[in-house]
Amino acid sequence: MSAPSDTASYWWEQAFRNAAGGSAEPLRASIARGVQAADRALTAQPDDPQAILYKSLLLRMLAGVESEPAAQTRLVHEADSLHARAALLNKKKTAGL
């Protein structure tokens, strides 16, 4: 059985590939699906560092295609917060806490 975050990982890979294509719509669609998958994974396992990290990466990608500066800033701040949370969870896991 695959981890709940595997679907978010898949959609991040799709978004990464779509980013090279130049068209914003397939990229936005992949990002949206990835964020939804990460949210589902986090509903099942709220402290899953992999799901948190993929959501962070996806939000950062979304900020890159967002045209509104305020939305870009909000997305980057949320991505930074999620990244810090994932790092803390990984550190705790490594320390055996």
Backbone bond lengths (Angstrom), bond angles and torsions (degrees), N, CA, C in turn:
res aa  C-N    CA-C-N  psi(-1)  N-CA   C-N-CA  omega(-1)  CA-C   N-CA-C  phi
1 M - - - 1.461 - - 1.527 108.84 -
2 S 1.296 116.69 136.92 1.462 119.59 -178.00 1.527 110.91 -85.52
3 A 1.310 114.29 156.58 1.464 120.48 178.39 1.530 109.14 -69.98
4 P 1.341 117.38 148.45 1.470 119.91 179.09 1.528 113.04 -57.01
5 S 1.319 117.06 -28.19 1.468 119.93 -178.47 1.525 112.79 -78.46
6 D 1.342 118.20 -9.67 1.460 120.43 -179.16 1.527 112.13 -61.45
7 T 1.332 116.90 -35.48 1.463 119.65 178.93 1.521 110.43 -67.09
8 A 1.321 117.74 -39.10 1.469 120.68 176.62 1.521 109.62 -63.65
9 S 1.317 116.60 -39.61 1.462 121.50 177.45 1.532 110.52 -60.67
10 Y 1.315 116.24 -44.69 1.467 121.15 178.56 1.528 110.84 -58.03
11 W 1.334 116.49 -47.21 1.463 119.26 -177.19 1.524 111.93 -70.83
12 W 1.326 117.38 -29.35 1.467 118.90 174.45 1.531 109.22 -64.41
13 E 1.337 117.29 -43.01 1.465 120.83 178.01 1.526 110.83 -61.14
14 Q 1.341 116.70 -41.66 1.461 120.06 178.11 1.530 110.94 -63.66
15 A 1.313 116.60 -43.02 1.466 120.43 178.99 1.524 110.20 -63.15
16 F 1.318 117.31 -41.39 1.461 121.58 178.92 1.530 110.15 -60.06
17 R 1.327 116.43 -43.04 1.476 120.39 177.83 1.525 110.99 -66.61
18 N 1.337 116.51 -41.63 1.463 120.12 -179.78 1.524 111.76 -66.94
19 A 1.316 117.53 -27.53 1.467 120.63 179.32 1.517 110.66 -62.86
20 A 1.317 116.96 -32.26 1.464 120.82 179.77 1.524 111.72 -75.26
21 G 1.337 117.24 -18.83 1.453 121.41 -176.47 1.512 114.72 -76.36
22 G 1.309 117.32 -19.58 1.453 120.34 177.08 1.518 115.63 92.05
23 S 1.326 119.40 -21.71 1.458 121.42 -179.39 1.519 109.95 -90.51
24 A 1.316 116.02 129.76 1.463 120.84 -175.37 1.526 113.01 -74.79
25 E 1.331 118.59 -29.95 1.473 120.16 -174.25 1.527 113.44 -65.81
26 P 1.343 119.59 -48.70 1.472 117.65 176.36 1.531 111.77 -62.60
27 L 1.306 116.65 -34.36 1.456 120.60 178.39 1.521 110.47 -64.42
28 R 1.326 116.84 -49.37 1.468 120.64 178.72 1.532 111.75 -60.04
29 A 1.340 116.51 -38.83 1.473 120.30 179.95 1.531 110.35 -65.31
30 S 1.314 116.98 -43.19 1.470 120.50 178.72 1.522 110.95 -65.10
31 I 1.315 116.54 -41.04 1.468 120.23 178.79 1.528 110.08 -63.13
32 A 1.328 116.67 -45.90 1.471 120.43 -179.39 1.528 111.12 -60.04
33 R 1.323 116.56 -43.71 1.470 119.60 178.72 1.520 110.94 -65.36
34 G 1.327 116.32 -38.26 1.459 120.43 178.94 1.515 112.43 -65.34
35 V 1.326 116.74 -42.71 1.468 120.60 178.68 1.526 109.54 -64.40
36 Q 1.333 117.19 -41.72 1.464 120.39 177.63 1.534 110.76 -61.90
37 A 1.325 116.62 -41.51 1.472 120.58 179.09 1.523 110.60 -65.28
38 A 1.331 116.94 -41.50 1.464 120.43 178.22 1.527 110.14 -64.13
39 D 1.326 116.72 -41.73 1.466 119.93 178.58 1.535 111.35 -62.34
40 R 1.341 116.98 -40.07 1.473 120.00 177.10 1.533 110.27 -64.20
41 A 1.319 116.01 -42.20 1.472 120.21 178.86 1.524 110.26 -62.65
42 L 1.328 116.38 -39.48 1.469 120.34 -178.96 1.529 111.91 -73.68
43 T 1.319 117.20 -25.52 1.461 119.90 173.52 1.525 109.29 -67.36
44 A 1.321 115.96 -40.01 1.466 120.67 179.48 1.525 111.96 -74.40
45 Q 1.338 116.10 -39.87 1.466 121.68 -177.55 1.533 108.50 -139.30
46 P 1.321 117.98 87.95 1.471 121.56 -173.32 1.534 115.12 -59.28
47 D 1.310 117.55 -23.30 1.467 120.06 -178.78 1.522 112.50 -108.65
48 D 1.322 117.38 30.47 1.464 121.48 178.06 1.532 108.67 -79.98
49 P 1.347 117.76 104.27 1.456 119.43 -175.81 1.525 113.59 -61.71
50 Q 1.336 117.29 -30.79 1.464 119.77 179.85 1.529 110.50 -67.69
51 A 1.320 117.77 -44.54 1.465 120.93 178.38 1.525 110.64 -63.80
52 I 1.319 116.36 -39.92 1.470 120.69 178.64 1.523 109.98 -63.45
53 L 1.325 116.29 -43.80 1.463 120.15 -178.92 1.527 111.45 -65.01
54 Y 1.335 117.16 -43.25 1.473 118.73 179.10 1.524 111.55 -65.42
55 K 1.317 117.26 -37.18 1.468 118.91 176.54 1.524 109.68 -63.32
56 S 1.319 116.84 -40.39 1.464 121.11 177.35 1.523 110.77 -59.87
57 L 1.325 116.85 -47.32 1.467 121.01 -179.66 1.528 111.43 -62.40
58 L 1.326 115.85 -41.74 1.463 120.04 179.88 1.524 111.85 -65.72
59 L 1.328 116.96 -41.35 1.466 119.55 178.80 1.522 111.12 -65.61
60 R 1.322 116.98 -35.70 1.467 120.52 177.66 1.538 110.13 -66.00
61 M 1.345 116.27 -39.05 1.470 119.88 176.15 1.531 110.39 -64.30
62 L 1.329 116.39 -41.02 1.456 120.25 179.27 1.524 110.74 -63.03
63 A 1.312 116.61 -39.34 1.470 120.26 177.34 1.519 110.50 -59.43
64 G 1.322 116.85 -33.87 1.463 121.01 -179.14 1.519 114.24 -68.00
65 V 1.327 117.48 -23.54 1.468 120.20 179.38 1.526 112.09 -107.10
66 E 1.322 116.15 -2.14 1.472 121.15 179.21 1.527 108.84 -75.50
67 S 1.330 116.25 136.31 1.468 120.19 -178.29 1.526 113.20 -91.28
68 E 1.314 117.70 -22.34 1.459 121.24 -178.69 1.531 110.37 -86.82
69 P 1.341 117.73 121.67 1.464 120.48 -179.12 1.532 113.88 -57.95
70 A 1.314 117.44 -37.92 1.469 119.71 -179.81 1.530 110.61 -66.14
71 A 1.313 116.87 -39.77 1.465 120.89 178.04 1.524 110.49 -67.40
72 Q 1.340 116.39 -39.72 1.463 120.21 176.50 1.521 110.55 -58.32
73 T 1.317 115.95 -47.60 1.466 121.22 -179.24 1.520 111.02 -61.64
74 R 1.328 117.28 -44.86 1.464 121.60 179.25 1.516 110.65 -60.80
75 L 1.321 117.41 -44.85 1.460 121.49 -178.89 1.532 111.61 -65.19
76 V 1.320 116.66 -41.28 1.470 120.30 179.33 1.530 110.24 -65.69
77 H 1.328 117.36 -41.52 1.474 120.35 178.12 1.531 110.93 -62.87
78 E 1.331 116.19 -42.71 1.466 119.12 178.36 1.529 110.63 -64.61
79 A 1.335 116.41 -41.73 1.465 120.64 178.19 1.524 111.00 -62.16
80 D 1.326 116.76 -42.93 1.471 120.85 178.55 1.530 111.13 -61.89
81 S 1.320 116.14 -43.01 1.459 121.08 179.88 1.532 110.67 -63.00
82 L 1.322 116.55 -44.33 1.456 120.62 178.82 1.528 111.01 -64.45
83 H 1.317 116.70 -41.79 1.462 120.67 179.35 1.531 110.35 -60.79
84 A 1.316 116.78 -43.93 1.465 120.86 179.31 1.530 110.23 -63.31
85 R 1.329 116.82 -39.79 1.472 120.70 179.07 1.525 110.71 -64.66
86 A 1.332 117.02 -43.30 1.464 120.82 178.74 1.522 110.61 -63.07
87 A 1.326 116.83 -41.51 1.468 120.55 179.20 1.524 110.77 -62.81
88 L 1.323 117.20 -42.15 1.459 121.31 178.94 1.535 111.10 -64.21
89 L 1.325 116.90 -43.42 1.459 120.51 178.41 1.526 111.40 -63.51
90 N 1.321 116.77 -40.85 1.464 120.08 177.57 1.521 111.26 -65.21
91 K 1.337 116.38 -39.19 1.452 120.32 179.02 1.528 110.04 -63.81
92 K 1.335 117.04 -43.63 1.461 121.08 178.00 1.522 111.09 -62.71
93 K 1.331 115.52 -41.18 1.462 120.07 -179.51 1.525 110.40 -64.66
94 T 1.321 117.29 -41.55 1.457 122.18 178.66 1.526 111.15 -64.93
95 A 1.330 116.17 -37.05 1.458 120.75 -179.75 1.519 112.24 -79.84
96 G 1.335 116.19 -7.10 1.469 120.26 178.88 1.505 113.86 78.44
97 L 1.322 117.01 24.55 1.461 120.69 179.55 1.502 112.48 -89.81
